[in-house]
């Protein structure tokens, strides 16, 4: 994998984690509003969003580790 691709993978960690958290919060608040419990829905949705963000970080780290084991970039 080339260096620009690796830099983009690392940059996605900083973008996707907060986006997943906010989208989870908003979706949970909307769904909780249907059941007259927007705060509980926001909490549950926010937790799902954080979990999704951590899962995405895990996938990116696994991809970068696999790239390192396969030879990675030649920076000599």
C-alpha positions as CSV (number, residue, x, y, z in Angstrom):
1,X,0.0,0.0,0.0
2,X,1.3,3.4,-0.8
3,X,1.9,6.2,1.7
4,X,-1.0,8.5,0.6
5,X,-3.5,5.6,1.1
6,X,-2.1,4.9,4.6
7,X,-2.4,8.6,5.5
8,X,-6.0,8.6,4.3
9,X,-6.8,5.6,6.4
10,X,-5.4,7.3,9.5
11,X,-7.3,10.5,8.7
12,X,-10.6,8.6,8.6
13,X,-10.1,7.6,12.2
14,X,-10.3,11.3,13.2
15,X,-13.4,11.9,11.0
16,X,-15.5,8.8,11.3
17,X,-15.4,8.4,15.0
18,X,-17.1,11.7,15.9
19,X,-19.5,11.4,12.9
20,X,-20.6,8.0,14.0
21,X,-21.2,9.2,17.6
22,X,-23.2,12.2,16.5
23,X,-25.3,10.3,14.0
24,X,-26.0,7.6,16.6
25,X,-27.0,10.2,19.1
26,X,-29.4,12.0,16.6
27,X,-30.9,8.7,15.4
28,X,-31.4,7.5,19.0
29,X,-33.0,10.8,20.0
30,X,-35.4,10.6,17.0
31,X,-36.3,7.0,17.7
32,X,-36.7,7.7,21.4
33,X,-39.0,10.6,20.5
34,X,-41.4,8.2,18.9
35,X,-41.7,6.4,22.3
36,X,-41.7,9.7,24.3
37,X,-38.2,9.0,25.7
38,X,-35.9,11.1,23.7
39,X,-33.2,11.3,26.4
40,X,-33.0,7.5,26.8
41,X,-33.0,7.1,23.0
42,X,-30.2,9.6,22.7
43,X,-28.1,7.7,25.3
44,X,-28.6,4.4,23.7
45,X,-28.1,5.8,20.2
46,X,-25.0,7.6,21.3
47,X,-23.6,4.4,22.8
48,X,-24.2,2.6,19.6
49,X,-22.5,5.4,17.7
50,X,-19.5,5.2,19.9
51,X,-19.4,1.4,19.5
52,X,-19.6,1.9,15.7
53,X,-16.7,4.4,15.8
54,X,-14.5,2.1,17.9
55,X,-15.3,-0.8,15.5
56,X,-14.3,1.4,12.5
57,X,-11.0,2.3,14.3
58,X,-10.4,-1.4,14.9
59,X,-10.9,-2.2,11.2
60,X,-8.5,0.6,10.1
61,X,-5.8,-0.5,12.6
62,X,-6.2,-4.2,11.4
63,X,-5.8,-3.1,7.8
64,X,-2.7,-1.1,8.6
65,X,-1.2,-3.9,10.6
66,X,-1.9,-6.4,7.7
67,X,-0.2,-3.9,5.4
68,X,2.9,-3.8,7.6
69,X,3.1,-7.6,7.7
70,X,2.8,-7.8,3.9
71,X,5.7,-5.4,3.4
72,X,4.1,-2.0,3.7
73,X,5.7,0.9,2.0
74,X,9.3,1.0,1.0
75,X,10.6,4.1,2.6
76,X,14.4,3.6,2.2
